[in-house]
Amino acid sequence: MITTASRCLNKLNSKAGDIQREFADIYGEQLTVNNERLSAITKLVEHFIKVYNEKKKIIISRAPARVNLMGRHIDHQGGYVNTIAIDKEILLVASPRKDNIINIKNVNSTQFPARKLKPNTLLDIATFSDWETFVRSSQVQNLNKSIPDDWSMYILAAFYRLQLHFPDVRLKGIDCIFSGNIPVGSGLSSSSALGVAFSQALLTLNNIHISKDLLIEMIGESELFLGFHGGKADPAAIITAEKGMVSTIGFFPLHISSNTPMPENLKVIIAYSGTAAKKVGSKKDIFNQRVACYKLAMMILRQQWGAAKNVHHLRDLIPQRLNVPVKNIFKAVSSLPVYPTREKITHILGDDQKELLTDIFMTHKDPGTYDLIGVILFGLSECARSESFHKYLLKGDLNEIKNIIDTSHNGDRLFSFNNRGDFFDFDHSATMGHLAEMEENETSLTSIPGNYGCSTKEIDQMVDIANRVTGTVGAQLAGAGMGGNMTILAKDNCAEHVLHELRDQYYQPQNIPFDAHICYPISGASVLRTLK
């Protein structure tokens, strides 16, 4: 696993049988994908030798992008995600050091400038006993303000989370050179892939072995260092993915519910909207504000609805787990305040919840009002959709897959486009009148979009273009939203037609470089084992 850079390069150039077998295990039988990945890794090792030397001992760590086919915005609420890893990756060549310095360099030095990190000098984590206290400390808050949106912060986040977990071990530093073809802000979780690739290398070179589950927990929690209050779906998808499979992953506790073969007659397309989805500034506030809506709605429901009193996670607020008819769920949701202010929420919950409310409110700027009803309706219905998704895959029920993907995206949708390109505000049907109608008709949870509202005008247009192509099985937002990529499931025989329509109706009229392609489900993150 660890070898000199020169020996590693010779092995790569030899294209030996064991390397080809390992690549087939990771990337599958797509020769173009295998050859492209081999070339990328070879070039990275060559770059490492130029920067350092051929005698340094190295390992190669890789972490792929992920695509979530069903289950957005709900992992932190206990909902399932249905994910694949795809053939876009963060690659890392890493070499051990005897001191505690972490040198990070990137082939793309313009976008990712070199950094010499001294984490033990920068922050004294040894004085803290738990992660939440550490990330809320003034030292961490000030550091985030001093170097916002710098790629080194993701490295520091992973390092500090691992160091705190191993207080009796002084983690040694490493020299790192990264490359990657996951665009930043693409909605494909480049930040989690960066953290996973680095953490694997750091642990390996410090001779520390931990389970995949623990690594997922560590990477997921590390994002608190950056002020993101999300879940652990991204590292879970990146670390546990299996080649050719859709992984259905559950949380609280973390578990793989099933691995379902990706139907051979379906293709996954990712298409970039031309606008980045970086979770900084106002976008970070929106991300944390939506999570806050879940928490606030659940606090009020526990207080006011007896059936919800002991419910810890939103995913459990469903008829079969509460043993109540679905109309009771809608009635309870309709009792929530409509677009309440912080003052109204504080008044409803009372003084004994003020400390918890302060913690929730400090994660984001005051939006004025909170759409508790729209967000919790989206979350409840998305939990129901994501729990059923793998069953429809197994049955090959493409009509039902299309129905739930369309409904899911509508929960994030802002605009609707016709075939002339005219657009209109989208009606999210989350008014009290609609709730009363759903209660009366006992509407299925899976058919309700709710209102999470994290799409963009550009992505909504791309979704509508794709959905007009016969053979499209579903088109939707990718990732947490607010820009980046969208994802399309299409029948094999119409995938190229979808790409053609996106080129003609979106990219060319917008004067945006064409950036849409078919991707393939590959294996999860690993340290390459045959390059020794």
N, C-alpha and C positions, 0 to 999 in steps of 0.2 A: 504493500500500500504506500509506504514511504520509500523514495529512491532519489538518486541524484537527478538534477534537471536534464543532464545530457543523456543519461540512460533512459529516462522517460521519453525524451524526444526521439531517440533511436527506436524505441518500442512503438511509438505512434507511427513513425515513418515506415516501419516494417509491416504494418497492418496485419499483425500476427493473428492466428486463429482465435486465441483466447480474447483478444481485444474485440474482434468482430462478433464473437459470441456475447460478450458483455454488452456491446452496443445493441445487438439484436434484442437482448433481454430488456434493455432500457427503452429503446426507440421503436422496436418492432421491425417489420420486414420492408419498410419503405426505404429503399436504397438511397434515394435522393436526400432523405432526412438524415440517415446514418452518415453519408458522405459529408454533408454540410456540417454536421456536429463534429465529426472527426477533424475536419479542416479548421473549425473554430477553436477546438481544444489545442491542436498542433500550433496554430498561430499564437495562442496565448502563452504556451510554454516557450516558444521562440522569443516572445516579447520579454518574458521573465528572465531568460538568459541574457538578453541585451541589457536589461536594467540591473540585474545582480550578476550572477555568473553561473556557469554550467555545473559547478561542483556542489552548489547548495542543495540540500535535501528538500524535497517537495512532496506535497500531496495535491490532488485535484478534487475539488468539491463542486457539485452542481446542484442547482435547485430550479425546478421548472416553474413557469407561469401556471395559473389555474383558471379554469372556466367553470362557473357555477350555472348549471343548466336549470336548476329550480331550487329556490330557497334563499332569496335575497333578504338582507336586513333582519334576519331572525336567529342567527346562531347564538347571539347574546341573550336571546329569550328562550333558549332550549330547543328551538326548531331544527329540523333536519336540513342539511344541504345535500345537493346531488351534483358532485363535481368530477371533473377530469383534470389531469395535468396535460399540458400541451407542449409541442415541440418548439417552445421559446424558453430560454434559460438564462440564469445568472451563472457564470463560470468563475471559479476562483482557483488560482495557483497559490498555495500558501507554504511558507517555510518557517520552521521553529526558530525562536530567539531564546537567549538565556536570560534576558531582562524582561521587564514588563511593558515595553514599548510596542505599540501596534502601528505599523506603517501600512497605510492603504493607498494604493495607486490604481488607476483605471486606464485601460487602453484609450478610452475617450476622456483624455485629461482636460479637455475644454469644459465639458459638462460636469465632470467629476474630478476636481483638482486633487492632487496628492495631499495627504494629511499625515502628520506624525502625531499620534495620540499617546498621551501619558495618562491613562484613566485613573490610576491610583494617586496621581498628583492633582488631577483636575477636580475630582470629588473624592472625599474620604468615606467610602461606602461602609467601611468597617465599623463606623459609629452607629449604624442603623441595623435593626434586627428584623424588620419586615419591609416588603417591597412598597406597599401603599404609603407608608410613612416616608420612605425615601423619595418616591416620585412626587409627593406633595410638598417636599421640603423647599425652603427658599433657595437653596443652592441649585436644585434641579430647575426650578422655575426661572431663575436668573440665567442659567445656562441656555435654556430654550429661547429666551428673549435675545441673548447675545449672538447666537448663531442659528437663527431659524432657517428651516428648509435646507440644511446642509446634509449631504449624504453621510457624513461622518456620524451624525446623531443616531442613525439606525445601527451603526456598528457599536457605538457606546451603549445604546439601549440593550442590545443583546449581551454585550460583555458584562455590564453591571448586573443584569438579571441572573446570569450564570454565576458570577462571582458571589453574589449574595446567597445563592443556593449552596455554594461550597465555601463557607466561611473559613474552614480550616486549611484550604488550599489557596496558595497565592498563584493565580493563573499567570503563566508565562505569556509573553507577547508573541506576535507572529508578523512576518512580512507578507503582505498580500498584494496580488495583482488581479484585478477583476476585469471581466468583459461580460457582455450580455446583449441579447436581442429582444428583451422585454422593454418596450418603451415606457418611460416614466409617465405616470398619470394616465395609464392606458386602461385602468380598471381590471388589469390582469394580475395584480398583486406583486408588482416588482419589488416593493419595499419588504414584504414578507419573504420573498425569495432571496433577497439580499441578506436578511437576518438569518435565514436558514442556512444558506451557503457558508456564511461566516461562522455561525455557531458550530456546524459540523466540523469545520477545520480547526477551530479553537479547541474543541473538546478532544478531537483525535490527536492533535499535537501536544496536548496536555495529558494524554493517556487516561482520559475520563470516559467511561462508558455509561450512557443512560438510555432508558427506554424511549421509544418513539413518542409514547404518550406524554412523558415528562418533558421532552423537548418541545412538543406542541404547546404544552402549558407555559413553558418558559418564554417561547417566542410570542405567544399570544399576549402574555402579561407584559412583555417588554414594551409594547406600544403605549402603555400608560406613561412611560418615560417621555413620550412625545406628545402626550395630551390627548390621545385617541381612546375613547371609551367604547370600544367595540367588542367583538368576540374572538373566537379562535378558529373560525372556519378556514381562513386562508392558510395558516401553517398546517392545519390538519389535512387539507386537500393536497398541499405541496409535498408533505412528508409521507402520506399513506397511499398515494395514488398507485394503481396497478395498470399496467399496459393494457389498452383495449377495453378498460372497464369504466363504468360510472360508479363512483363510490357514494353510498348514502351514509352520511356521517351524522351522528347524534351527539348531544352535549348534555352535561350535568346528569350523569357522568359522560365523558368522552367515550364514544364507541363507534365501531364500524357496523352499521346495521346490515348492509348487504353490499356486494360488488356485482353489478349487473353488466353483462356484455353489451357494449355499444352496438346497436343493430347495424349490420353490414350495409343495409340500404339507406342509411342516414349519414350525412356529412355535417360536420361542425364548421361554421364559417365565423371568423372574427373580422370586424370591420371598424376602422378607426374613424371617429367623427371629425377629427381635425382640431378638437379642443381638449386640452389636458384636464385630468381629474385629480389634480394635486389637492390633498386634504390639508390646506393651509389657509389662514385668514378666514374669510367669510365662509368658505366651503367647509372648513373644519368646524366652525360654529354650527352650520346646518347639520353636519353629520352628528355631532354631539347633542344637538337640540332634538333630533328625531329619537335618539336613544332615550333622552330625558322624557319625551312624551310617553314612551312605553312605561317607564318607571312611575311617572306621576299618575297615569291612568290606573295602573295596577294598585298603587297605594290607595287611591280613592275607592276602587272597587272592593278591595279587602275591607275597607272601613264600612262601606255602605251595603254590601251584598254578602249575605251570610255564606252562600255557596263558594265564594272566592276567598273566604277568610284565611284558609290555610294553603292557598295556592302560591307556590314560590315562583313559578315560571309561566309566562304567557302561553306556552305550548300546551299546558295542562288545563287551560280555560276553555275546554271543548266539551260538547255534550257527552261523549262516551266516557270521559274521565270524571266529569262531575255528576254523571247520571241524571242529567236534566235535558229537556227538549231544547232544540236550537233556538226556539223563540224566546226562551228565558235568557239566552246569551244576548240576543239583540235588545231585549228589554233592559238588561243590566247596562249595556253599552249606551243605550239612549238616555240613561240616568246621569251620564257623565256631563259635566258642564260644557257648554258650547263656546269654544275659543276663549277659555279663561285666561286672565292675566296672572302674573306671579302672586299679586296681592290676593286675588280670588282663590287661588289654589292654597295659599298659606292659610287663609281664613277657613276653608273647608276642612283641611287636615288638622288644624289646631296646633297649639304651642308644643305639644309633645313630639311633633315631627319637624320642628324648625331646624334642628341640627342636620338632619338628613336632607331636608330641602336646601339648606345652604350648600351642602356638598354637591347636590345635583345642579343647582343654579350656577355654581362657579365654573362648570365645565364649558360654558358657552355664554355669549352675549345675550341679553334679554331681547327676545324676538317681538315683544309686545304682547302677543297672544300665542297660545299653544293649541294645535288641532289634535286634541287627545282622541276624539272619536275617529277621525280619518286614519290616524296612525295605528290605533289599536285594531281597527277593522282590517287594515292591510295585514298587520301581523298575524291576527287570528286566522285569516283566510290563507295567507302564505304558508303558515304552519300546516294547515290541512292539505294544501296542494303539494307541498314538499314531501309530506309523509306518504302520499299516494303515487308520486312520480315514478318510482322504480317499478311499481306494479304495472303501470301502463307501458313502460319500456319492455318489460318481460312479455306482455301480451301483444306487443306491437300495435297498440291502440293509438295510431297516429292522430286520429280525430280528437281524442280526449287530451293528448299531449298538446295539440295546437290550442285547444280551448283554454287549458290552464296557463299556458305560456302567454297567450294573448291577454287573459285576465290579469295575470301577474304584472305584465308590463303596464297595463292600464292603471294599476295602482301607483306607478311612478310617473305616469305620463303627464305632460303639461299641455301639449297641443295635439290636434288631430289634423292630418293632411289629406286632401283629395288628390285625384290623379292629375290635376292641373298645377299642383304645388301650392294651392291656397290653403291657409291654415286657420284653425279656430281654437279657442280655449276649450280644454277638455272638461266635461262635467263628471266629477268624481262620484256623484250619487251618494254623498255621505251626509245629506241633510236629515233633519228629524223626520221629515215626511217619508223619505226613502227608508229610514230605519223602521218606521211604523209599518210600511208596506212589507219589508222583509220579515218582520215579526209575524205579521198576519199570514204570510204565505209560507213561512218556515223555509225560507230560501237556503239552499246548500251553501255552506261556508266557502267552498272552493270557487264559487261563482261570483264572489264579491271582490272588487278591486281595492276598496278602501282608498286612502289618500296618503301615500308616503312622499310623493312629489319630488323625487330626486333625479328625474330624467332631465334632458335638455331639448330645446327646439330642434337641434341638429339630429340628435339620436331619434327623436320621435319621427322625424321625416324619413330617416333611413329605415326604421322599423316599418313604416307604412309602405315604402317602396318595395321592401322585401316581401311583405305580406301580399302584395298584389301579384306576385309571381306564383303561378300554379306549381305546387310541389313544395312550397315553403311550409314547414311543419310548425314553425314558431320563430318569432324574432323579438328580442328584448334587450334591455339595458344589461351591461356587464358590470359586475362589481358594485361598489357603493354608490356609483352614479356621479352626477354633476360633471359629466364629460367622459372622455376616454372612448372605449370601444363599445360596440353592441355585438350581440351574439345571435347567430341564425342557425337553426336546425333545418336542413333541407334534404329532400330525397336525392339520392345519389345522381339520378339522371337529370336533375334540374339545378344542381349547385352552380355550374358554370353560367347558366342563365341568370341566376341571382347576382353573381359577380358582374355580369355584363350590364344588368339594369342599374346596379349601384354606380358603376362607372359612368353610364350615360346620363342618369337622372340625378345623381348627387355630386360625385367628385368633379366631373367636368364642368357643370354649371357653376359650382362653387369655387372653381379654380383651385382645388385641393389635390395634392398628389394622391394618386390611387393607392389605397392601403387596406386591402381586403383580401383574405385568402382562406383556403381550406386548411384546417389544422388536424392533428392526429393525437389520440389519447396515448400518452407515454407513461412510463414508470415514474415514481416519485423521487425525491431528492436522495442523493447518495454521494459517498466518497469513492471514486473509481478504484477498484481493487486489483486490476490486472496490470497496472502500469508500474511495475517494479522490476 
